[in-house]
Structure formats: C-alpha cells, structure tokens
Amino acid sequence: MPTTQDDLITALDLPSIRSQFPSFAETVNGHPAAYLDGPGGTQVPQRVIDAITDYLKHANANTCGAYLTSRRTNEVIASGRAAMADFFGCDSDEIVFGFNMTSLTYAMSRAIGRELGPGDEIVVTLLDHDANFSPWQALEEKGVTIQRVAFRAADCTLDMDDLARKINPRTKVIAVGYASNAVGTINPVNEVVRRAHEVGALAYIDAVHYAPHGPIDVRALDCDFLVCSSYKFFGPHMGVLYGKREHLKRLHPYKVRANTNESPNRWEWGTLNHEGIAGITACVDYIADLGRHVNPSVSSRRAAILAAYEEIVRYERGLCERLLQGLRTMPGVKVYGITDPMRFSERCPTIALRASGHTPLELATKLGDRGFFTWDGNYYALNVTEQLDVEKDGGFLRIGLFHYNTVEEVDRLLAALREILAA
Ligand SMILES: Cc1ncc(COP(=O)(O)O)c(C=O)c1O
C-alpha cells in the first residue's frame, strides 16, 4: 500500500511522547532543536535518566555481595535481562550485556574463529556497518576466506544472487545487517538465515539500526546471534547480544579464570555497566508503554512492545514519505536507496542524500545552525560510500526519522533545505 495522508495521523500520543524527552527543549540560535541524528544515537526519555540516577543512588555496588546494595545490583541485572528477553522474544539467559555492538561482535567473532581455519569461509556484505565486517575480516589471519556480498547501486538492496553464489558447504558464518545505517535498506534476513542454515552455517545479525524501527523476534527469525546497541533504541550507551543458548554454552570465550563458566556470565567480562543496565530496563518499558497506549488490552510486556512497533512502523512510513515527497521537488538532490512508497516495507526512514554543489558537511553545518541535527560522512558504513563512489566527496547527508519526530519538523527541515540550496 502506498503511504497516504492518514498515515501521518498516529495512535501514538506525540505530545506526551515528546514531553518525556528533556533534550527536546534544546534550542540553537533561537530555533528549536530537531533531532534527526538518531541513527547515530537516539535521545532518551526522562525515565531512562531516572533509572540510571536511582541505581547510582540506591543500588551502587558490585555483584554477589552479602549486603543490600549488592543484592539490589543483582536484581537490576536480572531485570535488564528479562527486559531484553521481552524485547528480542527469547529467554533471559540468552542475553549478553557488553560495552557496545562492536566489542560484542569482536568477542563473539574471536570465539567462533577459534574453531575455524583454512578452508572455512565467512560471508559478509558490503551494505553492512564496518562493525559487522572488520571483526569477521580479521579472521583472515587464521586462514579463513572472507566472501563479500555486493549490493545493487540502483536501490541499495542486497544482491541476493551474489549471496547465493558466495554461500557453499565451506561457509561457517553469514554476518548480515538487519538494516543499513547509511541508506535505510531492510535486508531479507529471514531468507539469509534460511540459506545459512541450509549449509550448516551460523547466522549473525547486526540489528543495531533496525531495533528502534521494527519488531525483532529472534525465535521466528531463528538466527544464531543478533546484536543491538541500546543507545539506538532510546537507552544508554551499551551493547546487547542475543545468542542461542546452545551456542553460548558450547563456544569458548576468551575470559579470565574468575569469570564463571555459567552462561551468559562467561561472555560478560569484568564489571558490567550496572547503571546502564538499569537504563536499558527503562527504555524497554518506555517502548512497552507506547504499545499499551496504542492497545490497552495487551497482556504482557512482549505483546506491548509488538503493539508499539506496529504503530511506530506505520507512523514512520508516513513521515518518510512526506520527507521524500519534499526532496523529490528539489533540483539537484539525489536520494540513495529505495524511494518507491510501495516498497517502504524494505526500508527504515533513514535517508541518505547528496545535493549538487554542496558537500554533506556544508549541508549538515548549515542545518545544524538552524537547529536540525543531521549527520554527514560514512557513519562507518565505509563499504557503502566506497561502492557508491561518494567517500572521497564527503559521503552523504543522513536524515534519520524516528517515532518522536513530527510532521512539523519534517516540513521545517524541507523549508530550511530549500533555502540553503537556493542561496
Ligand atoms: C548498523 C550498525 N551496526 C553497528 C554499529 C556499531 O555499534 P556500536 O557503536 O554499539 O559498536 C552501528 C553504530 O552506528 C550501526 O549503526
């Protein structure tokens, strides 16, 4: 279905949502701040800030001590695991907390790589963020062959024929992004997982960019690993990994002796970011409460999360179409990736563009001065900018829309962009 004006009317309570984010009160040169930089990290609601502060006030301790605040800390970690299990649709013992997605992926790729050597192959894609590329490529030092899957320049979608060519019985891992943080494409991850399993390979999914935009169901997806960063879905700067229980138990992490052999603790080295984990529970509850507002009859937190995403997807598609409609009218502006509203189920509302005669940095700076926070560059999706031959010219201007953005912000952005391009 193409997007219509009705899609801009949402069951989400935007005024109530926006009142929960203290950072939205920011101004720049008298202009209200418009946060369109979410693909690099979203804003956090007050309850996340409160949860972090409360932890530090009332539970600040290390784990497993024989006293009150330490017991509270254990409870905070257990609650965080339960929240993320609801977020991913798995069990608590399949949740691993870490510093960020990149470090979790290095840790997991090192452990998987222990079992690999010459003759083994790993499939990665050129559409991925470097954090789901370089850790796997590093295993070339063990003699592993890296197969790189291309994407189609015309619409920035994965070349599934190339994927099919690159998979064979020697393939041991397929690492793929759920969605591109540069051009917004949502990859056919179900199909990729199916093909990985056909040849007995592990499927490792980078869901960092997708997580704030759509529901994740690791059981339905049947992936072996899936990793996210909570600062991309309204939480603190941390990484969270789902691993199938059997893999988390069987694989051998590099770890200190004092770390227990119990899973998931064997994957969590040293002291965790306890206050961050408290914040993660709060950001999952924030999303669940959006769902309870949309559908008050939901019975569980998981159901509430799914209800929230149903409406988030619908509303964000409306915003995305309005932005693209406006951009289409601007001479010299080229949008990379899927632009056909009939295909919006294949993209997140993350728009990469270039405007002739202006560098992305210049546009981001001029927009920034008017209160619009956007990104310029490659956002570590280095293969994407190289393949599209824009790396040497400053990459793209990236505009990231989220459920907390408004139609009015999109319209103001379009007006500002028109003014900048006309000057
Ligand atoms: C798609 C994607 N994957 C991975 C990462 C890296 O995440 P982290 O900063 O948590 O290591 C990012 C960060 O921008 C991302 O957008």
The ligand as an SDF file (V2000), in Angstrom:
LIG
                    3D

 16 16  0  0  0  0  0  0  0  0999 V2000
   24.2020   -0.7500   11.8130 C   0  0  0  0  0  0  0  0  0  0  0  0
   25.2070   -0.5090   12.8920 C   0  0  0  0  0  0  0  0  0  0  0  0
   25.9490   -1.5310   13.3160 N   0  0  0  0  0  0  0  0  0  0  0  0
   26.8710   -1.3940   14.2790 C   0  0  0  0  0  0  0  0  0  0  0  0
   27.1100   -0.1720   14.8540 C   0  0  0  0  0  0  0  0  0  0  0  0
   28.1520   -0.0700   15.9190 C   0  0  0  0  0  0  0  0  0  0  0  0
   27.5270   -0.0020   17.1540 O   0  0  0  0  0  0  0  0  0  0  0  0
   28.3460    0.3520   18.4750 P   0  0  0  0  0  0  0  0  0  0  0  0
   28.6670    1.7990   18.4210 O   0  0  0  0  0  0  0  0  0  0  0  0
   27.3810   -0.0100   19.5820 O   0  0  0  0  0  0  0  0  0  0  0  0
   29.5550   -0.5080   18.4970 O   0  0  0  0  0  0  0  0  0  0  0  0
   26.3800    0.9410   14.4410 C   0  0  0  0  0  0  0  0  0  0  0  0
   26.6420    2.2780   15.0000 C   0  0  0  0  0  0  0  0  0  0  0  0
   26.4440    3.2790   14.3610 O   0  0  0  0  0  0  0  0  0  0  0  0
   25.3840    0.7640   13.4400 C   0  0  0  0  0  0  0  0  0  0  0  0
   24.6490    1.7880   13.0040 O   0  0  0  0  0  0  0  0  0  0  0  0
  1  2  1  0
  2  3  1  0
  2 15  2  0
  3  4  2  0
  4  5  1  0
  5  6  1  0
  5 12  2  0
  6  7  1  0
  7  8  1  0
  8  9  2  0
  8 10  1  0
  8 11  1  0
 12 13  1  0
 12 15  1  0
 13 14  2  0
 15 16  1  0
M  END
$$$$
